[in-house]
């Protein structure tokens, strides 16, 4: 994604004739929590479901329950380290000396949004 185009200029110009997006394309992908892949019983990828409307942690939990309700949660692999929830959100970001932001131990980490969202993620229905 071209962040110069997507986030360029003054926010006061967004939606105006002089919006930096006028005549431009941002292209690419902007990734954030709240989406999950959909898999059938054979582990075949069918698509994805994305939720956006709350924190990315809450969006993830809602997408998980939606996928489970649709019976499209036959996840063949993941990075969470939890075999019963292999593509669950990973909370492993810690602050390191000398770094202005937290660092994920495994590279897939997400900051904790709230204690409630973290608790819910740990209690989501296990995959089949």
Phi and psi in radians as a Rosetta constraint file:
Dihedral C 1 N 2 CA 2 C 2 CIRCULARHARMONIC -1.494 0.35
Dihedral N 2 CA 2 C 2 N 3 CIRCULARHARMONIC 1.668 0.35
Dihedral C 2 N 3 CA 3 C 3 CIRCULARHARMONIC -1.171 0.35
Dihedral N 3 CA 3 C 3 N 4 CIRCULARHARMONIC -0.451 0.35
Dihedral C 3 N 4 CA 4 C 4 CIRCULARHARMONIC -1.064 0.35
Dihedral N 4 CA 4 C 4 N 5 CIRCULARHARMONIC -0.711 0.35
Dihedral C 4 N 5 CA 5 C 5 CIRCULARHARMONIC -1.321 0.35
Dihedral N 5 CA 5 C 5 N 6 CIRCULARHARMONIC -0.822 0.35
Dihedral C 5 N 6 CA 6 C 6 CIRCULARHARMONIC -1.136 0.35
Dihedral N 6 CA 6 C 6 N 7 CIRCULARHARMONIC -0.649 0.35
Dihedral C 6 N 7 CA 7 C 7 CIRCULARHARMONIC -2.106 0.35
Dihedral N 7 CA 7 C 7 N 8 CIRCULARHARMONIC 0.279 0.35
Dihedral C 7 N 8 CA 8 C 8 CIRCULARHARMONIC -1.331 0.35
Dihedral N 8 CA 8 C 8 N 9 CIRCULARHARMONIC 2.836 0.35
Dihedral C 8 N 9 CA 9 C 9 CIRCULARHARMONIC 1.235 0.35
Dihedral N 9 CA 9 C 9 N 10 CIRCULARHARMONIC -3.070 0.35
Dihedral C 9 N 10 CA 10 C 10 CIRCULARHARMONIC -1.400 0.35
Dihedral N 10 CA 10 C 10 N 11 CIRCULARHARMONIC 2.378 0.35
Dihedral C 10 N 11 CA 11 C 11 CIRCULARHARMONIC -1.021 0.35
Dihedral N 11 CA 11 C 11 N 12 CIRCULARHARMONIC -0.393 0.35
Dihedral C 11 N 12 CA 12 C 12 CIRCULARHARMONIC -1.130 0.35
Dihedral N 12 CA 12 C 12 N 13 CIRCULARHARMONIC -0.355 0.35
Dihedral C 12 N 13 CA 13 C 13 CIRCULARHARMONIC -1.575 0.35
Dihedral N 13 CA 13 C 13 N 14 CIRCULARHARMONIC -0.193 0.35
Dihedral C 13 N 14 CA 14 C 14 CIRCULARHARMONIC -1.068 0.35
Dihedral N 14 CA 14 C 14 N 15 CIRCULARHARMONIC 2.298 0.35
Dihedral C 14 N 15 CA 15 C 15 CIRCULARHARMONIC 1.384 0.35
Dihedral N 15 CA 15 C 15 N 16 CIRCULARHARMONIC 0.089 0.35
Dihedral C 15 N 16 CA 16 C 16 CIRCULARHARMONIC -1.874 0.35
Dihedral N 16 CA 16 C 16 N 17 CIRCULARHARMONIC 2.931 0.35
Dihedral C 16 N 17 CA 17 C 17 CIRCULARHARMONIC -0.994 0.35
Dihedral N 17 CA 17 C 17 N 18 CIRCULARHARMONIC -0.481 0.35
Dihedral C 17 N 18 CA 18 C 18 CIRCULARHARMONIC -1.708 0.35
Dihedral N 18 CA 18 C 18 N 19 CIRCULARHARMONIC 0.343 0.35
Dihedral C 18 N 19 CA 19 C 19 CIRCULARHARMONIC -1.020 0.35
Dihedral N 19 CA 19 C 19 N 20 CIRCULARHARMONIC 2.320 0.35
Dihedral C 19 N 20 CA 20 C 20 CIRCULARHARMONIC -1.085 0.35
Dihedral N 20 CA 20 C 20 N 21 CIRCULARHARMONIC -0.265 0.35
Dihedral C 20 N 21 CA 21 C 21 CIRCULARHARMONIC -1.402 0.35
Dihedral N 21 CA 21 C 21 N 22 CIRCULARHARMONIC -0.286 0.35
Dihedral C 21 N 22 CA 22 C 22 CIRCULARHARMONIC -1.085 0.35
Dihedral N 22 CA 22 C 22 N 23 CIRCULARHARMONIC 2.119 0.35
Dihedral C 22 N 23 CA 23 C 23 CIRCULARHARMONIC 1.364 0.35
Dihedral N 23 CA 23 C 23 N 24 CIRCULARHARMONIC 0.152 0.35
Dihedral C 23 N 24 CA 24 C 24 CIRCULARHARMONIC -2.174 0.35
Dihedral N 24 CA 24 C 24 N 25 CIRCULARHARMONIC 2.821 0.35
Dihedral C 24 N 25 CA 25 C 25 CIRCULARHARMONIC -2.163 0.35
Dihedral N 25 CA 25 C 25 N 26 CIRCULARHARMONIC 2.413 0.35
Dihedral C 25 N 26 CA 26 C 26 CIRCULARHARMONIC -1.490 0.35
Dihedral N 26 CA 26 C 26 N 27 CIRCULARHARMONIC -0.548 0.35
Dihedral C 26 N 27 CA 27 C 27 CIRCULARHARMONIC 1.022 0.35
Dihedral N 27 CA 27 C 27 N 28 CIRCULARHARMONIC 3.061 0.35
Dihedral C 27 N 28 CA 28 C 28 CIRCULARHARMONIC 1.246 0.35
Dihedral N 28 CA 28 C 28 N 29 CIRCULARHARMONIC -2.798 0.35
Dihedral C 28 N 29 CA 29 C 29 CIRCULARHARMONIC -2.296 0.35
Dihedral N 29 CA 29 C 29 N 30 CIRCULARHARMONIC 2.408 0.35
Dihedral C 29 N 30 CA 30 C 30 CIRCULARHARMONIC -1.938 0.35
Dihedral N 30 CA 30 C 30 N 31 CIRCULARHARMONIC 1.930 0.35
Dihedral C 30 N 31 CA 31 C 31 CIRCULARHARMONIC -1.704 0.35
Dihedral N 31 CA 31 C 31 N 32 CIRCULARHARMONIC 2.349 0.35
Dihedral C 31 N 32 CA 32 C 32 CIRCULARHARMONIC -2.684 0.35
Dihedral N 32 CA 32 C 32 N 33 CIRCULARHARMONIC 2.811 0.35
Dihedral C 32 N 33 CA 33 C 33 CIRCULARHARMONIC -1.087 0.35
Dihedral N 33 CA 33 C 33 N 34 CIRCULARHARMONIC 2.713 0.35
Dihedral C 33 N 34 CA 34 C 34 CIRCULARHARMONIC 2.128 0.35
Dihedral N 34 CA 34 C 34 N 35 CIRCULARHARMONIC 0.042 0.35
Dihedral C 34 N 35 CA 35 C 35 CIRCULARHARMONIC -2.233 0.35
Dihedral N 35 CA 35 C 35 N 36 CIRCULARHARMONIC 2.585 0.35
Dihedral C 35 N 36 CA 36 C 36 CIRCULARHARMONIC -2.452 0.35
Dihedral N 36 CA 36 C 36 N 37 CIRCULARHARMONIC 2.582 0.35
Dihedral C 36 N 37 CA 37 C 37 CIRCULARHARMONIC -1.286 0.35
Dihedral N 37 CA 37 C 37 N 38 CIRCULARHARMONIC 2.645 0.35
Dihedral C 37 N 38 CA 38 C 38 CIRCULARHARMONIC -1.909 0.35
Dihedral N 38 CA 38 C 38 N 39 CIRCULARHARMONIC 2.212 0.35
Dihedral C 38 N 39 CA 39 C 39 CIRCULARHARMONIC -2.200 0.35
Dihedral N 39 CA 39 C 39 N 40 CIRCULARHARMONIC 2.411 0.35
Dihedral C 39 N 40 CA 40 C 40 CIRCULARHARMONIC -1.422 0.35
Dihedral N 40 CA 40 C 40 N 41 CIRCULARHARMONIC -3.110 0.35
Dihedral C 40 N 41 CA 41 C 41 CIRCULARHARMONIC -1.104 0.35
Dihedral N 41 CA 41 C 41 N 42 CIRCULARHARMONIC -0.330 0.35
Dihedral C 41 N 42 CA 42 C 42 CIRCULARHARMONIC -1.570 0.35
Dihedral N 42 CA 42 C 42 N 43 CIRCULARHARMONIC 0.064 0.35
Dihedral C 42 N 43 CA 43 C 43 CIRCULARHARMONIC 1.331 0.35
Dihedral N 43 CA 43 C 43 N 44 CIRCULARHARMONIC 0.283 0.35
Dihedral C 43 N 44 CA 44 C 44 CIRCULARHARMONIC -1.462 0.35
Dihedral N 44 CA 44 C 44 N 45 CIRCULARHARMONIC 2.291 0.35
Dihedral C 44 N 45 CA 45 C 45 CIRCULARHARMONIC -1.218 0.35
Dihedral N 45 CA 45 C 45 N 46 CIRCULARHARMONIC 2.157 0.35
Dihedral C 45 N 46 CA 46 C 46 CIRCULARHARMONIC -1.845 0.35
Dihedral N 46 CA 46 C 46 N 47 CIRCULARHARMONIC -0.419 0.35
Dihedral C 46 N 47 CA 47 C 47 CIRCULARHARMONIC 2.811 0.35
Dihedral N 47 CA 47 C 47 N 48 CIRCULARHARMONIC -2.572 0.35
Dihedral C 47 N 48 CA 48 C 48 CIRCULARHARMONIC -2.696 0.35
Dihedral N 48 CA 48 C 48 N 49 CIRCULARHARMONIC 2.819 0.35
Dihedral C 48 N 49 CA 49 C 49 CIRCULARHARMONIC -2.193 0.35
Dihedral N 49 CA 49 C 49 N 50 CIRCULARHARMONIC 2.308 0.35
Dihedral C 49 N 50 CA 50 C 50 CIRCULARHARMONIC -2.155 0.35
Dihedral N 50 CA 50 C 50 N 51 CIRCULARHARMONIC 2.455 0.35
Dihedral C 50 N 51 CA 51 C 51 CIRCULARHARMONIC -2.199 0.35
Dihedral N 51 CA 51 C 51 N 52 CIRCULARHARMONIC 2.326 0.35
Dihedral C 51 N 52 CA 52 C 52 CIRCULARHARMONIC -2.491 0.35
Dihedral N 52 CA 52 C 52 N 53 CIRCULARHARMONIC 2.139 0.35
Dihedral C 52 N 53 CA 53 C 53 CIRCULARHARMONIC 3.006 0.35
Dihedral N 53 CA 53 C 53 N 54 CIRCULARHARMONIC -0.160 0.35
Dihedral C 53 N 54 CA 54 C 54 CIRCULARHARMONIC -2.460 0.35
Dihedral N 54 CA 54 C 54 N 55 CIRCULARHARMONIC -2.693 0.35
Dihedral C 54 N 55 CA 55 C 55 CIRCULARHARMONIC -1.218 0.35
Dihedral N 55 CA 55 C 55 N 56 CIRCULARHARMONIC 2.767 0.35
Dihedral C 55 N 56 CA 56 C 56 CIRCULARHARMONIC -1.096 0.35
Dihedral N 56 CA 56 C 56 N 57 CIRCULARHARMONIC -0.515 0.35
Dihedral C 56 N 57 CA 57 C 57 CIRCULARHARMONIC -1.151 0.35
Dihedral N 57 CA 57 C 57 N 58 CIRCULARHARMONIC -0.842 0.35
Dihedral C 57 N 58 CA 58 C 58 CIRCULARHARMONIC -1.131 0.35
Dihedral N 58 CA 58 C 58 N 59 CIRCULARHARMONIC -0.710 0.35
Dihedral C 58 N 59 CA 59 C 59 CIRCULARHARMONIC -1.037 0.35
Dihedral N 59 CA 59 C 59 N 60 CIRCULARHARMONIC -0.727 0.35
Dihedral C 59 N 60 CA 60 C 60 CIRCULARHARMONIC -1.045 0.35
Dihedral N 60 CA 60 C 60 N 61 CIRCULARHARMONIC -0.831 0.35
Dihedral C 60 N 61 CA 61 C 61 CIRCULARHARMONIC -1.082 0.35
Dihedral N 61 CA 61 C 61 N 62 CIRCULARHARMONIC -0.678 0.35
Dihedral C 61 N 62 CA 62 C 62 CIRCULARHARMONIC -1.208 0.35
Dihedral N 62 CA 62 C 62 N 63 CIRCULARHARMONIC -0.756 0.35
Dihedral C 62 N 63 CA 63 C 63 CIRCULARHARMONIC -1.067 0.35
Dihedral N 63 CA 63 C 63 N 64 CIRCULARHARMONIC -0.692 0.35
Dihedral C 63 N 64 CA 64 C 64 CIRCULARHARMONIC -1.060 0.35
Dihedral N 64 CA 64 C 64 N 65 CIRCULARHARMONIC -0.862 0.35
Dihedral C 64 N 65 CA 65 C 65 CIRCULARHARMONIC -1.139 0.35
Dihedral N 65 CA 65 C 65 N 66 CIRCULARHARMONIC -0.620 0.35
Dihedral C 65 N 66 CA 66 C 66 CIRCULARHARMONIC -1.123 0.35
Dihedral N 66 CA 66 C 66 N 67 CIRCULARHARMONIC -0.840 0.35
Dihedral C 66 N 67 CA 67 C 67 CIRCULARHARMONIC -1.050 0.35
Dihedral N 67 CA 67 C 67 N 68 CIRCULARHARMONIC -0.729 0.35
Dihedral C 67 N 68 CA 68 C 68 CIRCULARHARMONIC -1.110 0.35
Dihedral N 68 CA 68 C 68 N 69 CIRCULARHARMONIC -0.763 0.35
Dihedral C 68 N 69 CA 69 C 69 CIRCULARHARMONIC -1.085 0.35
Dihedral N 69 CA 69 C 69 N 70 CIRCULARHARMONIC -0.598 0.35
Dihedral C 69 N 70 CA 70 C 70 CIRCULARHARMONIC -1.389 0.35
Dihedral N 70 CA 70 C 70 N 71 CIRCULARHARMONIC -0.097 0.35
Dihedral C 70 N 71 CA 71 C 71 CIRCULARHARMONIC 1.044 0.35
Dihedral N 71 CA 71 C 71 N 72 CIRCULARHARMONIC 0.661 0.35
Dihedral C 71 N 72 CA 72 C 72 CIRCULARHARMONIC -2.081 0.35
Dihedral N 72 CA 72 C 72 N 73 CIRCULARHARMONIC 0.704 0.35
Dihedral C 72 N 73 CA 73 C 73 CIRCULARHARMONIC -2.045 0.35
Dihedral N 73 CA 73 C 73 N 74 CIRCULARHARMONIC 0.656 0.35
Dihedral C 73 N 74 CA 74 C 74 CIRCULARHARMONIC -1.583 0.35
Dihedral N 74 CA 74 C 74 N 75 CIRCULARHARMONIC 1.162 0.35
Dihedral C 74 N 75 CA 75 C 75 CIRCULARHARMONIC -1.268 0.35
Dihedral N 75 CA 75 C 75 N 76 CIRCULARHARMONIC 2.134 0.35
Dihedral C 75 N 76 CA 76 C 76 CIRCULARHARMONIC -1.385 0.35
Dihedral N 76 CA 76 C 76 N 77 CIRCULARHARMONIC -0.372 0.35
Dihedral C 76 N 77 CA 77 C 77 CIRCULARHARMONIC -2.867 0.35
Dihedral N 77 CA 77 C 77 N 78 CIRCULARHARMONIC 3.013 0.35
Dihedral C 77 N 78 CA 78 C 78 CIRCULARHARMONIC -3.105 0.35
Dihedral N 78 CA 78 C 78 N 79 CIRCULARHARMONIC -3.101 0.35
Dihedral C 78 N 79 CA 79 C 79 CIRCULARHARMONIC -2.034 0.35
Dihedral N 79 CA 79 C 79 N 80 CIRCULARHARMONIC 0.073 0.35
Dihedral C 79 N 80 CA 80 C 80 CIRCULARHARMONIC -1.282 0.35
Dihedral N 80 CA 80 C 80 N 81 CIRCULARHARMONIC -0.405 0.35
Dihedral C 80 N 81 CA 81 C 81 CIRCULARHARMONIC 1.500 0.35
Dihedral N 81 CA 81 C 81 N 82 CIRCULARHARMONIC -0.026 0.35
Dihedral C 81 N 82 CA 82 C 82 CIRCULARHARMONIC -1.908 0.35
Dihedral N 82 CA 82 C 82 N 83 CIRCULARHARMONIC 1.906 0.35
Dihedral C 82 N 83 CA 83 C 83 CIRCULARHARMONIC -1.082 0.35
Dihedral N 83 CA 83 C 83 N 84 CIRCULARHARMONIC -0.452 0.35
Dihedral C 83 N 84 CA 84 C 84 CIRCULARHARMONIC -1.497 0.35
Dihedral N 84 CA 84 C 84 N 85 CIRCULARHARMONIC -0.239 0.35
Dihedral C 84 N 85 CA 85 C 85 CIRCULARHARMONIC -2.515 0.35
Dihedral N 85 CA 85 C 85 N 86 CIRCULARHARMONIC 1.150 0.35
Dihedral C 85 N 86 CA 86 C 86 CIRCULARHARMONIC -1.133 0.35
Dihedral N 86 CA 86 C 86 N 87 CIRCULARHARMONIC -0.440 0.35
Dihedral C 86 N 87 CA 87 C 87 CIRCULARHARMONIC -1.961 0.35
Dihedral N 87 CA 87 C 87 N 88 CIRCULARHARMONIC 0.506 0.35
Dihedral C 87 N 88 CA 88 C 88 CIRCULARHARMONIC -1.240 0.35
Dihedral N 88 CA 88 C 88 N 89 CIRCULARHARMONIC 2.765 0.35
Dihedral C 88 N 89 CA 89 C 89 CIRCULARHARMONIC -1.055 0.35
Dihedral N 89 CA 89 C 89 N 90 CIRCULARHARMONIC 2.480 0.35
Dihedral C 89 N 90 CA 90 C 90 CIRCULARHARMONIC -1.928 0.35
Dihedral N 90 CA 90 C 90 N 91 CIRCULARHARMONIC 2.165 0.35
Dihedral C 90 N 91 CA 91 C 91 CIRCULARHARMONIC -1.894 0.35
Dihedral N 91 CA 91 C 91 N 92 CIRCULARHARMONIC 1.576 0.35
Dihedral C 91 N 92 CA 92 C 92 CIRCULARHARMONIC -2.414 0.35
Dihedral N 92 CA 92 C 92 N 93 CIRCULARHARMONIC 0.447 0.35
Dihedral C 92 N 93 CA 93 C 93 CIRCULARHARMONIC -1.482 0.35
Dihedral N 93 CA 93 C 93 N 94 CIRCULARHARMONIC 2.239 0.35
Dihedral C 93 N 94 CA 94 C 94 CIRCULARHARMONIC -2.277 0.35
Dihedral N 94 CA 94 C 94 N 95 CIRCULARHARMONIC 2.672 0.35
Dihedral C 94 N 95 CA 95 C 95 CIRCULARHARMONIC -1.392 0.35
Dihedral N 95 CA 95 C 95 N 96 CIRCULARHARMONIC 2.328 0.35
Dihedral C 95 N 96 CA 96 C 96 CIRCULARHARMONIC -1.949 0.35
Dihedral N 96 CA 96 C 96 N 97 CIRCULARHARMONIC 2.485 0.35
Dihedral C 96 N 97 CA 97 C 97 CIRCULARHARMONIC -0.989 0.35
Dihedral N 97 CA 97 C 97 N 98 CIRCULARHARMONIC 2.320 0.35
Dihedral C 97 N 98 CA 98 C 98 CIRCULARHARMONIC 1.516 0.35
Dihedral N 98 CA 98 C 98 N 99 CIRCULARHARMONIC -0.082 0.35
Dihedral C 98 N 99 CA 99 C 99 CIRCULARHARMONIC -1.893 0.35
Dihedral N 99 CA 99 C 99 N 100 CIRCULARHARMONIC 2.347 0.35
Dihedral C 99 N 100 CA 100 C 100 CIRCULARHARMONIC -1.309 0.35
Dihedral N 100 CA 100 C 100 N 101 CIRCULARHARMONIC -0.307 0.35
Dihedral C 100 N 101 CA 101 C 101 CIRCULARHARMONIC -2.257 0.35
Dihedral N 101 CA 101 C 101 N 102 CIRCULARHARMONIC 2.891 0.35
Dihedral C 101 N 102 CA 102 C 102 CIRCULARHARMONIC -1.213 0.35
Dihedral N 102 CA 102 C 102 N 103 CIRCULARHARMONIC 2.796 0.35
Dihedral C 102 N 103 CA 103 C 103 CIRCULARHARMONIC -2.166 0.35
Dihedral N 103 CA 103 C 103 N 104 CIRCULARHARMONIC 2.378 0.35
Dihedral C 103 N 104 CA 104 C 104 CIRCULARHARMONIC -1.498 0.35
Dihedral N 104 CA 104 C 104 N 105 CIRCULARHARMONIC 2.249 0.35
Dihedral C 104 N 105 CA 105 C 105 CIRCULARHARMONIC -1.081 0.35
Dihedral N 105 CA 105 C 105 N 106 CIRCULARHARMONIC -0.650 0.35
Dihedral C 105 N 106 CA 106 C 106 CIRCULARHARMONIC -1.885 0.35
Dihedral N 106 CA 106 C 106 N 107 CIRCULARHARMONIC -0.001 0.35
Dihedral C 106 N 107 CA 107 C 107 CIRCULARHARMONIC 1.550 0.35
Dihedral N 107 CA 107 C 107 N 108 CIRCULARHARMONIC -0.104 0.35
Dihedral C 107 N 108 CA 108 C 108 CIRCULARHARMONIC -1.993 0.35
Dihedral N 108 CA 108 C 108 N 109 CIRCULARHARMONIC 0.173 0.35
Dihedral C 108 N 109 CA 109 C 109 CIRCULARHARMONIC -1.212 0.35
Dihedral N 109 CA 109 C 109 N 110 CIRCULARHARMONIC 2.798 0.35
Dihedral C 109 N 110 CA 110 C 110 CIRCULARHARMONIC -2.387 0.35
Dihedral N 110 CA 110 C 110 N 111 CIRCULARHARMONIC 2.479 0.35
Dihedral C 110 N 111 CA 111 C 111 CIRCULARHARMONIC -1.203 0.35
Dihedral N 111 CA 111 C 111 N 112 CIRCULARHARMONIC 2.615 0.35
Dihedral C 111 N 112 CA 112 C 112 CIRCULARHARMONIC -1.242 0.35
Dihedral N 112 CA 112 C 112 N 113 CIRCULARHARMONIC 2.244 0.35
Dihedral C 112 N 113 CA 113 C 113 CIRCULARHARMONIC -1.533 0.35
Dihedral N 113 CA 113 C 113 N 114 CIRCULARHARMONIC -0.748 0.35
Dihedral C 113 N 114 CA 114 C 114 CIRCULARHARMONIC -2.833 0.35
Dihedral N 114 CA 114 C 114 N 115 CIRCULARHARMONIC 2.759 0.35
Dihedral C 114 N 115 CA 115 C 115 CIRCULARHARMONIC -1.078 0.35
Dihedral N 115 CA 115 C 115 N 116 CIRCULARHARMONIC -0.693 0.35
Dihedral C 115 N 116 CA 116 C 116 CIRCULARHARMONIC -1.080 0.35
Dihedral N 116 CA 116 C 116 N 117 CIRCULARHARMONIC -0.805 0.35
Dihedral C 116 N 117 CA 117 C 117 CIRCULARHARMONIC -1.124 0.35
Dihedral N 117 CA 117 C 117 N 118 CIRCULARHARMONIC -0.676 0.35
Dihedral C 117 N 118 CA 118 C 118 CIRCULARHARMONIC -1.136 0.35
Dihedral N 118 CA 118 C 118 N 119 CIRCULARHARMONIC -0.740 0.35
Dihedral C 118 N 119 CA 119 C 119 CIRCULARHARMONIC -1.097 0.35
Dihedral N 119 CA 119 C 119 N 120 CIRCULARHARMONIC -0.783 0.35
Dihedral C 119 N 120 CA 120 C 120 CIRCULARHARMONIC -1.063 0.35
Dihedral N 120 CA 120 C 120 N 121 CIRCULARHARMONIC -0.763 0.35
Dihedral C 120 N 121 CA 121 C 121 CIRCULARHARMONIC -1.047 0.35
Dihedral N 121 CA 121 C 121 N 122 CIRCULARHARMONIC -0.626 0.35
Dihedral C 121 N 122 CA 122 C 122 CIRCULARHARMONIC -1.285 0.35
Dihedral N 122 CA 122 C 122 N 123 CIRCULARHARMONIC -0.251 0.35
Dihedral C 122 N 123 CA 123 C 123 CIRCULARHARMONIC -1.984 0.35
Dihedral N 123 CA 123 C 123 N 124 CIRCULARHARMONIC 0.195 0.35
Dihedral C 123 N 124 CA 124 C 124 CIRCULARHARMONIC -1.092 0.35
Dihedral N 124 CA 124 C 124 N 125 CIRCULARHARMONIC 2.666 0.35
Dihedral C 124 N 125 CA 125 C 125 CIRCULARHARMONIC -1.018 0.35
Dihedral N 125 CA 125 C 125 N 126 CIRCULARHARMONIC 2.382 0.35
Dihedral C 125 N 126 CA 126 C 126 CIRCULARHARMONIC -1.165 0.35
Dihedral N 126 CA 126 C 126 N 127 CIRCULARHARMONIC 2.656 0.35
Dihedral C 126 N 127 CA 127 C 127 CIRCULARHARMONIC -1.302 0.35
Dihedral N 127 CA 127 C 127 N 128 CIRCULARHARMONIC 2.741 0.35
